[in-house]
Amino acid sequence: MLQRPDSEEYSPYFTGYISQVPEGDYLSFLHSQLDAVVALFSPISDEQGLYRYEPGKWSLKEVLGHMTDTERIMSYRMLRIARGDTTNLPGFDQDLFIDNASFDELSMEDLINDFQAARQATFSLLKTISEEAWSRKGIANTNEISARALAYVIAGHAQHHLVVIQQKYND
C-alpha cells in the first residue's frame, strides 16, 4: 500500500493538496474519487457546464478540464521522477492552459470521458512504480518532490476542486 509522503518529500505549496487525501488505502480513495467526479459532473448539462459562480472564474467545464490537465502533468512528473530522472521539470501556467483550451466548446460527456481516461492512465502508471521508486526525488518547477508526493498531489488536487465545486457552484 502506498504510504503518505513525509513533509520533507515536497514543498510547502503542496501541503494543502496532500492534506486533502484521507488516511487509509490510497488506491481505494483514488477509485472512489473517480466515481465521485463522474457522479458530480454527469447530471450537468452542456449549458449548465458553462456556469461560473462569478465573473472571471472558470466554468464548470473549465474546472473539469483543468483537473484533467493537472492529472496528466502530475502523472508525467511522477513517471519521470520514479524512473530516476533528475531534470528540473518545468512548471505550467494553469490560466494559460485554460485560455488556450476549448473546454467550454466540448460536451460534458467528452470532458468526463477525458478525465476518466486520464485517471485510468494514472492507475496504469501506478502499477509500474516499484516500492523503491516511490521515495525517489526529483525537481519540478524548481522544487524537490518525491514520486510518492506527486501521487498524493494528484488525488489531493482533484479533491480540492471537488470541494470548491460543492462550496461555490452549488448555489
C-alpha positions in Angstrom: 0.0 0.0 0.0 1.3 3.5 -0.9 2.3 5.4 2.2 1.5 9.1 2.8 4.6 11.2 2.0 6.6 12.8 4.7 6.6 16.6 4.7 10.3 16.7 3.6 9.3 15.0 0.3 7.5 18.1 -1.1 7.4 21.8 -0.9 5.0 23.6 1.5 3.0 24.6 -1.6 1.6 21.1 -1.9 0.6 20.7 1.8 -2.9 21.8 1.1 -3.4 19.2 -1.6 -1.8 16.3 0.2 -3.8 17.1 3.3 -7.0 16.6 1.3 -6.2 12.8 0.9 -7.6 10.9 3.9 -5.6 8.3 5.8 -6.0 4.7 4.6 -5.9 2.9 1.3 -4.7 5.4 -1.4 -5.9 3.4 -4.4 -9.4 2.9 -2.9 -9.6 6.6 -2.4 -8.5 7.3 -6.0 -11.1 4.9 -7.3 -13.9 6.3 -5.2 -12.8 9.8 -6.2 -13.2 8.8 -9.9 -16.7 7.7 -9.1 -17.4 11.0 -7.3 -16.2 13.0 -10.3 -18.4 11.1 -12.6 -21.4 11.3 -10.3 -20.9 15.1 -9.8 -20.4 16.0 -13.4 -22.7 13.5 -15.2 -26.0 15.2 -14.4 -24.7 18.6 -15.6 -26.0 19.6 -19.0 -23.7 21.3 -21.5 -25.4 24.6 -20.8 -25.1 24.2 -17.1 -21.4 23.3 -17.6 -20.8 26.9 -18.7 -21.8 28.3 -15.3 -19.3 30.5 -13.4 -20.0 31.4 -9.8 -18.7 34.9 -10.5 -17.3 36.8 -13.5 -13.7 35.9 -14.2 -13.9 32.4 -12.6 -13.7 29.2 -14.5 -16.8 27.5 -15.8 -17.6 24.0 -14.5 -16.3 22.7 -17.9 -13.1 24.5 -17.4 -12.7 23.2 -13.9 -13.1 19.7 -15.1 -10.7 20.3 -18.0 -8.2 21.8 -15.6 -8.5 18.8 -13.3 -7.7 16.5 -16.2 -4.8 18.6 -17.5 -3.3 18.7 -14.0 -3.6 15.0 -13.5 -1.7 14.4 -16.8 1.0 16.8 -15.8 1.5 15.5 -12.3 1.4 11.9 -13.6 4.1 12.8 -16.2 6.2 14.3 -13.4 5.6 11.2 -11.2 6.8 8.9 -14.1 10.0 10.9 -14.7 10.9 11.1 -11.1 10.0 7.4 -10.3 12.3 6.4 -13.2 15.2 8.4 -11.7 15.1 11.5 -13.9 16.6 14.4 -12.0 16.0 17.0 -14.8 14.3 20.2 -13.5 10.8 19.7 -14.8 9.1 22.9 -15.8 6.1 24.4 -14.1 3.0 25.3 -16.0 0.6 28.3 -16.1 -2.9 26.9 -15.3 -4.5 30.1 -16.6 -2.6 29.9 -19.9 -3.8 26.3 -20.2 -7.4 27.4 -19.7 -7.1 30.3 -22.1 -5.7 28.1 -24.8 -8.1 25.2 -24.3 -11.6 25.0 -25.7 -13.3 23.2 -22.8 -16.4 25.3 -23.0 -16.9 24.1 -26.6 -16.7 20.4 -25.6 -19.6 18.4 -24.3 -19.8 17.4 -20.6 -19.7 13.8 -21.8 -16.4 14.3 -23.7 -14.9 16.1 -20.7 -16.0 13.4 -18.3 -14.6 10.7 -20.6 -11.3 12.6 -20.9 -11.0 12.8 -17.1 -11.8 9.0 -16.9 -9.1 8.3 -19.5 -6.5 10.4 -17.6 -7.4 8.7 -14.3 -7.2 5.2 -15.9 -3.7 6.1 -17.3 -2.8 7.2 -13.7 -4.0 3.8 -12.4 -1.9 2.0 -15.0 1.2 4.1 -14.3 0.9 3.5 -10.5 1.2 -0.3 -11.1 4.6 0.2 -12.8 6.2 2.0 -9.9 8.3 -0.1 -7.6 8.4 0.2 -3.8 11.9 1.7 -4.1 10.9 4.2 -6.7 8.2 5.8 -4.6 10.8 7.6 -2.5 12.8 8.9 -5.4 13.0 12.6 -5.6 13.3 15.0 -8.5 12.8 18.6 -9.2 9.6 20.0 -10.5 9.2 23.8 -11.0 12.4 24.2 -9.1 11.1 22.4 -6.0 12.2 18.9 -4.8 9.4 16.4 -4.7 9.1 12.6 -4.4 7.2 10.3 -6.7 5.0 9.4 -3.7 4.2 13.0 -3.0 3.1 13.5 -6.6 0.7 10.6 -6.3 -0.8 12.3 -3.3 -0.9 15.7 -5.1 -2.9 14.0 -8.0 -5.6 12.9 -5.6 -5.5 16.0 -3.4 -5.7 18.4 -6.3 -8.8 16.7 -7.6 -10.3 16.6 -4.1 -9.6 20.3 -3.7 -11.6 21.1 -6.8 -14.5 18.7 -5.8 -14.7 20.7 -2.5 -14.6 24.0 -4.3 -17.4 22.9 -6.7 -19.6 21.9 -3.8 -18.9 25.2 -2.0 -19.0 27.6 -4.9 -21.1 26.1 -7.7 -24.0 24.5 -5.8 -25.9 27.7 -5.0 
